[in-house]
């Protein structure tokens, strides 16, 4: 099997083998998604994908909120019992807060739902919050698996998630089931949640319920500092599709989400892997600014060389490419991809080096840039609404985003003084 052949080349138990296992799992999962996309775009309409995009936006924001980010501390404790208690605390918060949000979602007036860009969800709103619980449980248990070094299980879960989602979506699509994409997403999330709980069940043997309050207090910095930043990041990321759905309709939201999804594939497949290598090397050469700058420059040039042809192809003929690969009804998505391509290339080039902010102690600037992004992204979409041109709004976003990325990277470069 290809998976075994690749990972067997690395020493058992080594960090390189662990990284390779996760990378191969991610690559297979992405390959399943990519292979199924042309079929799904012919089974479902842009409006269907727009509804799914808004649904997943709610799921992403809620999944970030309901654990209060305690799951990010699972790797921190020296003792497994304390780590297991963080798993229990995160699971309880996830279950309890998701139910509260589901009830509030069911009671949310339709008028307010429309203003928030969530009108197309209708009765799916409470289910979105419950799906967020399943999503957060998967993240919690993967944190525990990471601590237990069960990397193969983590990789299989990623593959299983993509396979289940693609398979169910195709199945419902062939039978012309209403909201097939949503149902497939919900079912896949529930199944993977149960699988993750079963694989990580060893944590339950270490739970000390009487110590939960002490554990929560010991790791109070997670909700105090990490939660606001994480919420800002995820809301900023999901805001464009919500505003497009609210101001331009579900069809345009679907066209945008498809363009964004496909443009981000290189970042997931290549940018993440390059980022891991970059951060490991960069952390060892911080005391040598000349070598550190050389490493940054090499990363930028390497990713530029890889990304130039595919992103330039999208920039020049994205509409034709999308129409051929996805079907004629996705011509609008190709046009949007043409607009977003320069920004996507800039994000692709800069994504690995952005992690240097933590190593260089520039976190306060990272939060500042997060606030700036939170302001200008909705402003750009509003600009498109005001002039009744989604293209104008997206072009404004692209220009400002590229300027922001350049400024973000410049601070890293300036920090490395000779």
C-alpha positions as CSV (number, residue, x, y, z in Angstrom):
1,X,0.0,0.0,0.0
2,X,1.3,3.5,-0.9
3,X,0.7,4.8,2.6
4,X,2.9,2.1,4.2
5,X,5.6,2.4,1.5
6,X,6.0,6.1,2.1
7,X,6.0,6.1,5.9
8,X,8.2,2.9,6.2
9,X,11.1,4.9,4.7
10,X,11.3,6.8,8.0
11,X,12.5,5.4,11.3
12,X,9.7,4.1,13.5
13,X,8.8,6.6,16.2
14,X,10.7,9.4,14.6
15,X,9.2,12.9,14.2
16,X,9.7,12.6,10.4
17,X,7.6,9.5,10.3
18,X,4.9,11.1,12.3
19,X,4.8,14.1,10.0
20,X,4.9,11.9,7.0
21,X,1.9,9.9,8.3
22,X,-0.2,13.0,8.8
23,X,0.9,14.5,5.5
24,X,0.0,11.3,3.5
25,X,-3.4,11.2,5.3
26,X,-4.1,14.8,4.5
27,X,-3.0,14.3,0.9
28,X,-5.3,11.3,0.5
29,X,-8.2,13.1,2.1
30,X,-7.7,16.1,-0.2
31,X,-7.4,13.8,-3.2
32,X,-10.8,12.3,-2.4
33,X,-12.3,15.8,-2.1
34,X,-10.7,17.0,-5.4
35,X,-11.8,13.8,-7.3
36,X,-15.4,14.0,-6.1
37,X,-15.8,17.7,-6.7
38,X,-16.5,17.6,-10.5
39,X,-19.2,15.0,-9.9
40,X,-20.8,16.9,-7.0
41,X,-20.9,20.2,-9.0
42,X,-23.0,18.4,-11.6
43,X,-25.3,16.8,-9.0
44,X,-25.9,20.0,-7.0
45,X,-26.5,23.6,-7.8
46,X,-24.5,26.7,-6.7
47,X,-27.3,27.5,-4.3
48,X,-26.9,24.1,-2.7
49,X,-23.2,24.8,-2.2
50,X,-24.1,28.3,-0.9
51,X,-26.4,26.8,1.7
52,X,-23.6,24.4,2.7
53,X,-21.1,27.2,2.9
54,X,-23.3,29.2,5.3
55,X,-24.0,26.1,7.4
56,X,-20.3,25.4,7.7
57,X,-19.6,29.0,8.6
58,X,-21.9,28.7,11.6
59,X,-20.4,25.3,12.5
60,X,-16.9,26.7,12.4
61,X,-17.6,29.7,14.6
62,X,-19.7,27.6,17.1
63,X,-17.1,24.8,17.2
64,X,-14.4,27.4,18.1
65,X,-16.6,28.9,20.9
66,X,-18.2,25.9,22.7
67,X,-14.9,24.4,24.0
68,X,-13.6,27.8,25.2
69,X,-10.4,26.6,23.6
70,X,-9.5,24.3,26.5
71,X,-8.7,21.6,23.9
72,X,-5.7,23.6,22.9
73,X,-4.1,22.8,26.3
74,X,-4.4,19.0,26.0
75,X,-0.7,18.7,25.0
76,X,0.5,21.0,27.8
77,X,0.3,19.0,31.1
78,X,3.1,16.7,32.1
79,X,0.7,14.1,33.5
80,X,-1.8,12.2,31.4
81,X,-4.4,12.4,34.1
82,X,-4.5,16.2,33.9
83,X,-4.6,16.0,30.1
84,X,-7.5,13.5,30.2
85,X,-9.4,15.9,32.5
86,X,-8.9,18.6,29.9
87,X,-10.5,16.2,27.4
88,X,-13.5,15.7,29.8
89,X,-13.8,19.4,30.5
90,X,-13.8,20.2,26.7
91,X,-16.3,17.5,26.0
92,X,-18.7,18.7,28.7
93,X,-18.4,22.3,27.5
94,X,-19.0,21.2,23.9
95,X,-22.1,19.2,24.8
96,X,-23.6,21.8,27.1
97,X,-22.9,25.0,25.2
98,X,-24.0,23.4,21.8
99,X,-27.4,22.5,23.3
100,X,-27.8,26.1,24.6
101,X,-26.9,27.5,21.2
102,X,-29.2,25.1,19.5
103,X,-32.1,26.3,21.7
104,X,-31.2,30.0,21.1
105,X,-30.9,29.2,17.4
106,X,-34.4,27.7,17.3
107,X,-35.8,30.9,19.0
108,X,-33.9,33.3,16.9
109,X,-36.4,35.6,15.0
110,X,-36.2,35.2,11.2
111,X,-35.7,38.9,10.7
112,X,-32.6,38.9,12.8
113,X,-31.4,35.7,11.1
114,X,-31.7,37.5,7.8
115,X,-29.7,40.5,9.0
116,X,-26.9,38.2,10.1
117,X,-26.7,36.5,6.7
118,X,-28.2,33.3,8.0
119,X,-31.6,33.5,6.5
120,X,-31.1,30.7,4.1
121,X,-30.5,28.2,6.9
122,X,-34.0,28.5,8.2
123,X,-34.7,25.4,10.4
124,X,-31.2,24.1,9.9
125,X,-29.8,26.6,12.4
126,X,-30.2,24.5,15.6
127,X,-28.8,21.5,13.7
128,X,-25.7,23.5,12.7
129,X,-24.9,24.1,16.4
130,X,-25.3,20.4,17.2
131,X,-23.0,19.6,14.2
132,X,-20.5,22.0,15.7
133,X,-20.5,19.8,18.8
134,X,-19.6,16.8,16.7
135,X,-16.9,18.9,15.0
136,X,-15.4,20.1,18.2
137,X,-15.4,16.5,19.7
138,X,-13.4,15.4,16.7
139,X,-10.8,18.2,17.4
140,X,-10.7,17.3,21.1
141,X,-10.1,13.6,20.6
142,X,-7.5,14.3,17.9
143,X,-5.7,16.4,20.6
144,X,-5.7,13.4,22.8
145,X,-4.6,11.1,20.0
146,X,-1.7,13.5,19.3
147,X,-0.6,13.3,22.9
148,X,-0.8,9.5,22.7
149,X,1.1,9.6,19.4
150,X,-1.7,7.8,17.5
151,X,-0.8,9.6,14.3
152,X,-2.0,6.7,12.1
153,X,-5.5,6.9,13.7
154,X,-5.5,10.7,13.1
155,X,-4.6,10.2,9.5
156,X,-7.3,7.6,9.0
157,X,-9.9,9.9,10.5
158,X,-9.0,12.6,8.0
159,X,-9.3,10.1,5.2
160,X,-12.5,8.7,6.6
161,X,-14.1,12.2,7.0
162,X,-13.4,13.0,3.3
163,X,-14.5,9.6,2.1
164,X,-17.7,9.6,4.1
165,X,-18.7,13.1,3.1
166,X,-18.0,12.5,-0.6
167,X,-19.7,9.1,-0.6
168,X,-22.8,10.3,1.2
169,X,-23.1,13.5,-0.9
170,X,-22.8,11.5,-4.1
171,X,-25.4,9.0,-2.9
172,X,-27.9,11.6,-1.9
173,X,-27.2,13.5,-5.1
174,X,-28.0,10.6,-7.3
175,X,-31.3,10.2,-5.6
176,X,-32.0,13.9,-5.9
177,X,-32.5,14.2,-2.2
178,X,-33.4,17.7,-1.0
179,X,-30.5,19.3,0.9
180,X,-28.3,16.3,0.2
181,X,-25.1,18.2,0.8
182,X,-26.2,19.3,4.2
183,X,-27.4,15.8,5.2
184,X,-24.2,14.3,4.1
185,X,-22.2,16.8,6.1
186,X,-24.3,16.2,9.2
187,X,-24.1,12.4,8.9
188,X,-20.3,12.4,8.2
189,X,-19.7,14.6,11.2
190,X,-21.7,12.4,13.5
191,X,-20.0,9.2,12.3
192,X,-16.5,10.7,12.7
193,X,-17.4,12.0,16.1
194,X,-18.4,8.6,17.3
195,X,-15.3,7.0,15.7
196,X,-13.0,9.5,17.4
197,X,-14.6,8.9,20.8
198,X,-14.1,5.2,20.4
199,X,-10.4,5.5,19.3
200,X,-9.7,8.0,22.2
201,X,-11.6,6.1,24.8
202,X,-8.4,5.5,26.9
203,X,-8.8,9.0,28.2
204,X,-12.0,8.0,30.1
205,X,-10.0,5.6,32.3
206,X,-7.9,8.6,33.6
207,X,-10.8,11.0,34.3
208,X,-10.8,12.5,37.8
209,X,-14.1,14.4,37.9
210,X,-13.5,15.9,41.3
211,X,-10.5,17.7,39.8
212,X,-12.3,19.4,36.9
213,X,-12.6,22.8,38.6
214,X,-8.9,22.8,39.5
215,X,-8.1,21.8,35.9
216,X,-10.2,24.6,34.5
217,X,-8.6,27.2,36.7
218,X,-5.1,25.9,36.0
219,X,-5.7,26.4,32.3
220,X,-7.8,29.6,32.5
221,X,-5.5,31.4,30.0
222,X,-7.1,29.3,27.2
223,X,-10.5,31.0,27.4
224,X,-9.0,34.3,28.6
225,X,-6.4,34.8,25.8
226,X,-6.7,32.2,23.1
227,X,-10.5,32.2,22.7
228,X,-10.9,35.9,21.6
229,X,-8.1,35.6,19.1
230,X,-9.4,32.3,17.7
231,X,-13.0,33.7,17.4
232,X,-11.7,36.8,15.7
233,X,-9.8,34.6,13.2
234,X,-12.7,32.3,12.4
235,X,-15.3,35.0,12.2
236,X,-13.1,37.0,9.9
237,X,-12.5,34.0,7.7
238,X,-16.2,33.0,7.5
239,X,-17.6,36.6,7.2
240,X,-17.3,37.0,3.4
241,X,-19.5,34.0,2.5
242,X,-22.1,35.1,5.1
243,X,-22.2,38.6,3.8
244,X,-22.3,37.5,0.2
245,X,-25.2,35.2,1.1
246,X,-27.0,38.0,2.8
247,X,-26.5,40.7,0.2
248,X,-26.2,38.8,-3.1
249,X,-28.0,35.5,-2.5
250,X,-27.2,31.8,-2.0
251,X,-26.2,31.3,-5.6
252,X,-23.4,33.9,-5.5
253,X,-22.4,32.5,-2.1
254,X,-22.1,29.1,-3.6
255,X,-20.1,30.4,-6.6
256,X,-17.7,32.2,-4.2
257,X,-17.3,29.3,-1.8
258,X,-16.4,26.9,-4.6
259,X,-13.8,29.4,-6.0
260,X,-12.4,29.9,-2.5
261,X,-12.3,26.2,-1.7
262,X,-10.4,25.3,-4.8
263,X,-8.0,28.2,-4.6
264,X,-7.1,27.1,-1.0
265,X,-6.2,23.5,-2.0
266,X,-2.5,24.3,-2.7
267,X,-2.2,26.0,0.7
268,X,-3.6,22.9,2.4
269,X,-1.4,20.4,0.5
270,X,1.9,22.3,0.1
271,X,1.8,25.4,2.3
272,X,1.2,23.4,5.4
273,X,4.0,20.9,4.7
274,X,6.4,23.7,3.9
275,X,5.3,25.6,7.0
276,X,6.2,22.7,9.3
277,X,9.7,22.4,7.8
278,X,10.2,26.2,7.8
279,X,9.2,26.6,11.5
280,X,11.4,23.7,12.6
281,X,14.4,25.2,10.8
282,X,13.6,28.8,11.5
283,X,13.4,28.1,15.3
284,X,17.0,26.8,15.2
285,X,18.5,29.8,13.4
286,X,16.8,32.8,15.1
287,X,20.1,33.9,16.6
288,X,21.6,34.3,13.1
289,X,19.5,37.0,11.3
290,X,21.4,36.6,8.1
291,X,20.6,32.9,7.8
292,X,17.1,33.5,9.1
293,X,16.4,36.1,6.3
294,X,17.9,33.7,3.8
295,X,15.6,31.0,4.9
296,X,12.6,33.3,4.6
297,X,13.6,34.4,1.2
298,X,14.1,30.8,0.0
299,X,10.6,29.9,1.3
300,X,9.1,32.8,-0.6
301,X,10.9,32.0,-3.8
302,X,10.2,28.3,-3.6
303,X,6.5,28.8,-3.1
304,X,6.3,31.5,-5.8
305,X,8.0,29.2,-8.3
306,X,5.5,26.4,-7.5
307,X,2.4,28.7,-7.4
308,X,3.1,31.0,-10.3
309,X,1.9,28.7,-13.2
310,X,-1.3,27.3,-11.5
311,X,-2.5,30.7,-10.1
312,X,-1.5,32.5,-13.3
313,X,-3.6,30.0,-15.3
314,X,-6.6,30.7,-13.1
315,X,-6.0,34.5,-13.4
316,X,-6.0,34.3,-17.2
317,X,-8.6,31.6,-17.9
318,X,-10.3,30.6,-14.7
319,X,-13.8,30.9,-16.1
320,X,-13.0,28.5,-18.9
321,X,-11.2,26.1,-16.6
322,X,-14.0,26.0,-14.0
323,X,-16.7,25.5,-16.7
324,X,-14.8,22.6,-18.3
325,X,-13.9,20.9,-15.0
326,X,-17.0,21.7,-12.9
327,X,-19.7,22.3,-15.5
328,X,-21.1,25.3,-17.3
329,X,-23.2,26.5,-14.3
330,X,-19.9,27.2,-12.5
331,X,-18.7,29.9,-14.9
332,X,-19.4,32.5,-12.3
333,X,-17.2,30.7,-9.8
334,X,-14.4,30.7,-12.4
335,X,-14.8,34.4,-12.8
336,X,-14.6,35.0,-9.1
337,X,-11.5,32.7,-9.0
338,X,-9.9,35.0,-11.6
339,X,-10.4,37.9,-9.3
340,X,-9.1,36.2,-6.2
341,X,-6.1,34.5,-7.8
342,X,-3.5,37.2,-7.1
343,X,-4.6,37.3,-3.4
344,X,-4.5,33.5,-3.2
345,X,-1.0,33.4,-4.6
346,X,0.1,36.0,-2.0
347,X,-1.5,34.0,0.8
348,X,0.1,30.8,-0.5
349,X,3.6,32.4,-0.6
350,X,3.3,34.0,2.9
351,X,1.4,31.3,4.8
352,X,4.4,29.3,6.1
353,X,6.4,32.3,7.3
354,X,3.4,33.9,9.1
355,X,4.1,31.4,12.0
356,X,7.3,33.3,12.7
357,X,5.3,35.9,14.6
358,X,5.1,33.5,17.6
359,X,8.9,32.8,17.6
360,X,9.7,36.5,17.2
361,X,7.4,37.6,20.0
362,X,5.2,39.7,17.6
363,X,1.8,38.3,18.8
364,X,0.4,41.7,19.6
365,X,0.9,42.8,16.0
366,X,-0.8,39.6,14.9
367,X,-3.9,40.5,16.9
368,X,-3.8,44.0,15.5
369,X,-3.7,42.7,12.0
370,X,-6.6,40.4,12.9
371,X,-8.7,43.4,13.9
372,X,-7.8,45.3,10.7
373,X,-8.8,42.3,8.6
374,X,-12.0,42.0,10.6
375,X,-12.8,45.6,9.6
376,X,-11.9,45.8,5.9
377,X,-13.3,42.4,4.7
378,X,-16.9,43.3,5.4
379,X,-16.3,46.8,4.3
380,X,-15.2,45.5,0.9
381,X,-18.2,43.3,0.5
382,X,-20.4,46.2,1.6
383,X,-18.8,48.3,-1.1
384,X,-19.8,45.7,-3.7
385,X,-23.4,45.8,-2.3
386,X,-23.5,49.6,-2.4
387,X,-22.4,49.7,-6.1
388,X,-24.4,46.5,-6.8
389,X,-21.2,44.8,-8.1
390,X,-19.8,41.8,-6.3
391,X,-16.8,42.0,-8.6
392,X,-15.9,45.5,-7.3
393,X,-16.1,44.4,-3.7
394,X,-13.9,41.4,-4.4
395,X,-11.3,43.5,-6.2
396,X,-11.2,45.9,-3.3
397,X,-10.7,43.0,-1.0
398,X,-7.9,41.6,-3.1
399,X,-5.9,44.8,-3.2
400,X,-6.3,45.6,0.5
401,X,-5.5,42.0,1.5
402,X,-2.3,41.9,-0.6
403,X,-1.2,45.2,1.0
404,X,-1.9,43.8,4.4
405,X,0.0,40.6,3.7
406,X,3.0,42.6,2.5
407,X,2.9,44.7,5.7
408,X,2.5,41.5,7.8
409,X,5.6,39.9,6.3
410,X,7.6,43.2,6.4
411,X,7.4,43.3,10.2
412,X,9.0,39.8,10.3
413,X,11.8,41.0,8.0
414,X,12.3,44.2,10.0
415,X,12.5,42.3,13.3
416,X,15.4,40.3,12.0
417,X,18.1,43.0,12.4
418,X,21.6,42.3,11.4
